[in-house]
Amino acid sequence: MNDRFKAAVEQSERSMDDRVKAAVERQMREFFDCYSVMSPSAFPTPHQIGFINQMVSGQWQSEKEKEKAIDDWLPITSSRNAKWWYSAFHNVTAMVGAGVLSLPYAMSELGWGPGIAVMVISWIVTLYTLWQMVEMHEMVPGKRFDRYHELGQYAFGEKLGLYIVVPQQLIVEVGVCIVYMVTGGRSLKKFHDVIKLTFYIMIFASVHFVLSQLPNFNSISGISLAAAVMSFSYSTIAWVASVDKGKQEHVEYGYKSDTQERTVMRFLAALGDVAFAYAGHNVVLEIQATIPSTPEKPSKKPMWKGVIVAYIVVALCYFPVAFVGYWAFGNGVEDNILVSLSRPHWLIAMANMMVVVHVIGSYQIYAMPVFDMMETVLVKRLRFPPGLTLRLITRSAYVAFTMFVGITFPFFGGLLSFFGGFAFAPTTYFLPCIMWLAIYKPRRFSLSWITNWICIILGVLLMILAPIGALRDIIGNIIDKQYKFYQ
């Protein structure tokens, strides 16, 4: 019976793709179990095998249609009509976060030489790893890796890829959303300080309870564009106002810590702040998934065009703010350059409102892949029916969760250095390089092989060293009781 079963399955599978084999085998085994009872010595005829083929193929076709309907509903794959400039402002919104305002402070902990080197090398390395991800999006003909974890599964295997990518991606995306919830509330409070920070965070969150119901990336393109414009605007305000204010009297550029141990720890923590500034890789495949693609016109061409524009904007924001802010205030600069500027009041107030608009857009950019993960699990695994009710409940619950954590831990931004090294560095600096080596297998000691290993070594050092310094700062702040809940 086993030989007859195998022969029939092999004949049936010749005209079907790999995904239907399991269904064919299951259905044919059931058929042969029944058939062998009725006629153990007989062999199924080609007509009977054809009947099973038709039955299973019809069932598979129905499953494929259901799966396509679900993919058309999920936020990442529901709309593929984006233009190249969508990629540009989505990447600017994702990359140029409110963390740009803390770069002068990071420079004060790094110093002129190391600070410039770290900023420039990070820009080059992350541009290279971003190019790798854009290239790997469609490396398999006829297939698109629309999500970071799908690329990880292809590189490392179905289970291992999930275990490696998903936890780190969630730490980055959920962490950024919480930070932006607090940042939005703080910026509102700086604009008009009349109530507790908790209520400002709730006001900021109320906007997201509405915006989070927008279905996909293309539906938030207008918000993302406004956010990108605002990020460039407040960055420009920060460095132009610093130039106008000029170099302060008695400015010092040496390390301000009183002990060598504290200087080293703060240096390492500043590396984490820089790593956090380059966090856009966690959503780049999801952004590219919205761009149409054909064999003649693959999505990587318009995507890369948008990335180049975005990285030019990143350079125009990061380098002037970091270098000019440090030049003007030296090691006395605050962890937010706008606090050091303080005047003119109307300009700083306007910059704070620009920060609010920007983090509204950035929150949505980083939340969309999380929404996609949640809805995929609920619909595909737990078999919840897709629809408005499911989307309303899940997304509102996520916004409420990030709001609650932001209200409870309003000092969450102080943990950025730790998360910047622990999770942001792998997903941005070296995980794409490891995937590239695993998939393309370049010749040893070739230019590609050497370049990738240099990036991996730098990224691993950043991942190890930055959390050490950040953890030292966190423990010190806890001992000094500088962290207060529910402010």
Secondary structure, 3 states (H helix, E strand, C coil): CHHHHHHHHHHHHCCCCHHHHHHHHHHHHHHHHHHHHHCCCCCCCHHHHHHHHHHHHHHHHHHHHHHHHHHHHCCCCCCCCCCHHHHHHHHHHHHCCHHHHHHHHHHHHHCHHHHHHHHHHHHHHHHHHHHHHHHHCCCCCCCCCCCHHHHHHHHHCHHHHHHHHHHHHHHHHHHHHHHHHHHHHHHHHHHCCCCCHHHHHHHHHHHHHHHCCCCCCHHHHHHHHHHHHHHHHHHHHHHHHHHHHCCCCCCCCCCCCCCHHHHHHHHHHHHHHHHHHCCHHHHHHHHHCCCCCCCCCCCHHHHHHHHHHHHHHHHHHHHHHHHHHHHHHHHHCCCCHHHHHCCCHHHHHHHHHHHHHHHHHHHHHHHHHHHHHHHHHHHHHCCCCCCHHHHHHHHHHHHHHHHHHHHHCCCHHHHHHHHHHHHHHHHHHHHHHHHHHHHHCCCCCCHHHHHHHHHHHHHHHHHHHHHHHHHHHHHHHHHCCCCCCCC
